[in-house]
Amino acid sequence: MDPVWLLLLLPVAAAGGWLMAVYDRRSVKNLQELPDAYFKGLSFLLNEEPDKALKVFLEVVEVDKETVEMHMALGNLFRRRGEVERATLIHQNLVARSDLDGGLRCLALFELAQDYFKAGLYDRAENLFLELRQSDDYRNQANKFLLQIYDQEKEWKKAISVAEGITGTDGDEYARTIAHFYCELAELEISAGNNTAAEAYLESAFRKDAKCIRAVIQSGRLASMRGNHTNAIAIWRGLEFWAPAALGEVVGHISNSYLELNDRRSLKKFLQSSIEINPDPRIIGMLVELTGREKGGVEGDRLLLSLVQKYPSLENLYQLVNSKTKTSSVEEKDNDYTLLAGLLSGLVESGRQYNCRQCGFQSNALHWQCPGCKGWGTVQRQPGTRLSVSAN
């Protein structure tokens, strides 16, 4: 056969293959059983004339009642291509039919709700998903979409309600997410000065996730706001035992509470022990600053040098060089240390200290909800960039 004819037949073969893929093979034995209008509609699709194709398909559904699932597939095709308005027209046309049985009607409603959701018409999507919650077959799927809507709109109480309605193994995975919703509610109450209500929400958060780091931080804050710094320190220091990687997030709070109690000795012991389990640059910086205040800048620099040698990392090296720029002579400031500090600062700032274990999103700040995948509690701090140091 002439190669030119082969090229001309390729689109036809592709259309036929797609048609068989989207149409339930149990409903049709071969392509000859389909109405001719479907091939006409496919021809319009192949020729990039979707409006003409849509018109043909909408007319066929009124003629042939056995083609409902085909229209579902066509609507999905339009939605995947980003042509949400066309997908919506197809699914609205199906929902308007009075002769659909219960199962097909629920399927049409579910597809239409997804069209509204993708178009950002959350009110319309919400109403349909709420209706679909009454169906055993669609309850979990509807709840998951509703959860995304309420999360987007910051309707935390509604989000908790639908998340708790998700059953099966999926439901267990939402416990940590629900804990964060309670933390969001607690934060609103803290901002409004309703500390008692905030504590109640945090108790609910701990019931969902006993090791919710965010709830620990907030609980300590509430205690310190009430002047109970001893209790606040005890709450925050609980992280030493089950989440030492998070100590850097609370070291500033703990330091302030120890200083409020005028207990620098205990603060120093805490910082020293914390560095042993987590040499976070923030913890090291706090200990060096405390030492400098007590014994002078020279002793602080010596301590920092020893810690950099023990825990060599880019961030700790930057602290050392930056400290040198503050204590060096004018001539030295104009030369090596200032230049090196500037270079290291650029490297540290360009690095990404936090990343999402779920989607890989990177950031220089801690986000309780990942801006990338919208997962809750998935962003964590990465270990500092370690440097290889060889002894001569």
N, C-alpha and C positions, 0 to 999 in steps of 0.2 A: 504493500500500500504506500502511496505517496506520503512522505513525511509531513507535507503541508496539511493533508487531510487528518493526520494524527493530531496535529496541533489544534485543528478546528474542533475535533471531537473531545478534546480534554475538558473544556468547560461543561459540556453536556454530561460527560461521565462523572465529573465532580458534583454536579447538581443532582444527578441520580443517586450517587452515594450518600450525599447529605440528606436527601429526601428519605431514603430508606433508614438512615440512622436516627432521624428525629421522629419518624412515624413508627408506631408500635407494630412490629412485624406480625403480632398475633391478630391484628385488625385487617391486614392486607397481605395477599399472597404474592403479588407482583405489581409493578408500577402501572400495568394496564388497567387495574381496578380503580385507580384514582381518576377523579373528574379531570377532563382536559384543561379546565380552568387553572388547576394547580400548576401544570406545566407552563401555562401562559404567565402565571404569577412568578414562577421561578425564572422565566426568561426575563421578566422585568427586573428582578433582583440582580441577575447576572449582568444586565446592562445598566446597573446603577440607577434604576428608576424606582426607588422604594415606594413613592406615593402611588404609582400606578399598580404596583404589586399589592400594596395594602388594600386598595380599592377592590381588586379581584378577590383577594382572600376573604374580605368582609362580605362580599356578595355570595361566595360559595357556602359560607356557614349557614346562611338562610335557606340554602337549597338542600344541602346534604348534612343530616344530623349526626352522621357517623364520623365527622371530621373534627370533632372538638379537640381531641388531644393534639392533632396536627396544628391547630391554631394556638394551642398552648406553647408548642415548640417554636412556632414562628414568632410569637410574642417574646419568648425568651431570647430568640436570636436578635430581635431588634433591641432589646434591653442590653444585651451584652455588647452590642455595637454602639451603645450610648444613645440610641434613638428612642428615648424613653416615651416621648409623646406617641409614637407609632405603637409601641408595645402597650401603652395604656389604652389606646383606642381598641386594639384587638381584645384585650382582657375585659374592658368595660362592655364591649359588645357581647361577650360570652356571659358575663354576670347578668346582663339584662334579659337573657333568655329565660323563659318560664318553664321550659321543658327539661332543664338539666336536673339529673338526680343529685342526691345529697353529696355524694363523694366528689363528683365533678364540679359542683357548685363551690365546695370548700376549696378545691384546687384552684379554681378561677379566682376566688376571693384572695387566696394566698398570693397568687401571681400579681394581681392588681395591687395588693398592699405593698409588694416589693417594688412595683413601678413607682408608687407614690413615695416610698421611702428613698429610692434612688434619686427622685426628682426633688427631694427636700421638702415634700409636702407632708410634714410629720403629723399634723392634726388628722388628715385623712387616713394616713397609714395607721396611726394609733387606733382610730375607730374600727378599722377592719381587723387589726391584730387582736383587739379586745374581743371582737365577735368570734374570732377563730380560737380563742382560748377555751371556748365551750366545747370544742371538738377534741376528742382524745388523740386523734391522729396529728393534730397541728398545735397542740397546747405548748409543748416545749419549744418548737420553732417560733411560734408567735411570741412567747415570753422572751426569747433571745433578741428578737427584733425590738420588742418593747423596751428591753433593757438598754439597748443602744440609743433609743430615742430619749429615754429618761436621763441617761447618762449625759447625752449631748445637751439636754435642756436643764441639767443640774436639778432634776426633780428627785432628790435623794430618797425620800420616803417611798415614792412610787417605785423607784429602782430596787429598793430593798424588797418590796412586796413581790415584784415579778421575779427577782433573782431567787427568792425563797420558794417560788412556785416551780422552779426548774427541777425536775426529778431525775432519778437515775444517777449514773456515774458522773454526768455533767454537773449535776447539782452540787456534788461534793467539791468540785473545782471552784465554785463561786463563793465559798466561805470567806476566803481572803478578800475577794472583791467586796463582799457585803461589809466586812470589817472596815474597809476604807470609806464606804458610804457613811457608816456611823461616825467615822473620824471627820468627814466633811460636815456632818451635822454638828458635831462637837465644836469644830472650828467656828461655825456660824454663831453658836451660843457663846463661845469665849469672846468673840468680837463684840457681841451684844452685852457682855458682862453677866451673862447667866451661867455662872460657874457650876451651880448644882445640876442644871439640865445638861451641861457639857459632860459632867462626870457620869451621868446616867447613860449617855450615848457611848462613852468610852467603855463602860462596863459591858454594854451590848457588843462592842467591837471585840473585847477580849473573849467573850463567849463564842464568838465566831472564829477568832484566831488568837489563841492564847499568847502567841509570839509576834503579835503585830507591833513592829518597831515604831511605826507612826503613833500608835496609841500610847506606847511607853513614853515617847517624847512629849506628847500632849499631857499625859498624866503628871509627869514631872513638872511641866510648866505650870499646871494648875496649883500644885503643891507650893511651888516657889512664889507664885503670885499671892498666895495666902500667907506667905512668910514662913512656911514650914520647910525650911531649906534642908534640914536633916532628912526628912521624908523624901524630898525631891531628889536628893543625892542618892538615896537608897534605891529609888525607882530607876534612875538613869544607870546606876552602876550595875543593875541586874543584867545589862547587856554584856558585861564582862564574861558571864558564864555561858550564854547561849547565842550571842550575836556580837562577838568582839570586833568584827569588821565594821560595825556601826558606831563604835566609840567616838570616832572622829566627828560624827554628826552632833554629839552631845557634849563634847569636851568643853566647849565654850560655856554652856549652861552650868555644867558641874563646877567649873572654875569660878564662875560668878557666885554660885551658892556657897562654896567654901570660903570665898573672900567675904561674903556677907556674914558668915559665922566667925570671921577672923581666924580661920584655921588653915594657915599656910602649910603647916607641917603635914597635915593629912592630905592636902592638895598635892604636895610634892610627892608623897608616897603613892598616891593614886596615879599620877602622871608617869612615875618611874615604872610601876607595875604594868600600866597600860601599854607603854612602849615595848615591853617584852613580848606582848601578845599581838600588838598591832602598831608597828612603827609608822603610823600615819604622820605626815608632815605637820598637820595641825596640832597633834599631841606633842610632837618634838618641839615645835615652835613655842607652845605654851610653857613647857618645862624650861626651855632656854630663857624665855622672857622672865619667868619667875626667878630663876637663878641670877640673872643679870640685875634684877631689882634688889635681891638680897646681898649679893657678893660683888656686884659691879660687872661692867660690860666685858672685861677681860675674861673673867671666870665663865661668863655666859658663852663667849666665843670658844673657849677651850672645851666646854661641854658639847657645844654644837659640832666642833671638829671631831671629837671622839665618837659622837653619834653618827656622823656622816661616814666615818671610817667603818663603823659597825653595821650601819644600814645604808649602804651607798645607793642613792637613787637620784634621779634628775631633780626632783623637787627639793630634796634635802640639800643637794649641792647648791642649788639656787639660793636657799636660805643662808648658807655659809658665805657665798660670794657677796650676796646683798648686804650681809652684816659687815663684811670687810669694807664695803664702800662707805659705811657710816663711821668707821673708826680709823680709816686710813688717812694718811696725810693728803694735803691738797694735791701734791704732785702725783701721788698714786691714784687719786680719784680721777685725775684727768687722763689716766692711761689704762693700765691693764684691768683693774677690778671693775671699773665702770663699763668698759667695753664687754667684758665677760659677763657681767650681771645683765646687761642689755640683751646679749645673745641668749643666755639661759632663760631670761624672762619670756622672750619670744617663743622659745621651744616649749616652755611650760604652758604658756597661754594657748598655743596652737594644739596642744595635746587635748585629748578627750578623757576626762577623769571618770565619767559615768557612762555606762552602756546598758542597754536593755537586753536581758538574757533571752527574751522572746523573739525580738525582731532585729536586734543589733543596733538600734538607734543610739547615737553617741551625743554626749552633751558635757558641758563644763559645770552643770548644776544638777542637783538632785530633783527629779520630778517624781511625785508619788504616782502620777499617771503618765505613762509613756506617750509623748506627743506623736510617735510614729504609729504604733499598733493599738494604742488606747488601753493597753493592759495596765492593771493596777498592781503596784508593788513589784514591778518587774525590773525597774531601773536600780542598778547597784554600782557602788564605787569600785573601780578597778585598782589593783595594787599599783604603787608608784613605779615609774620606769626605772628598773634596777640597772645599775652600772657595774660592769665587770672591773674589779680592781685586782691587779696582780702585784704581788710583793716582789721587790727587787732584792 
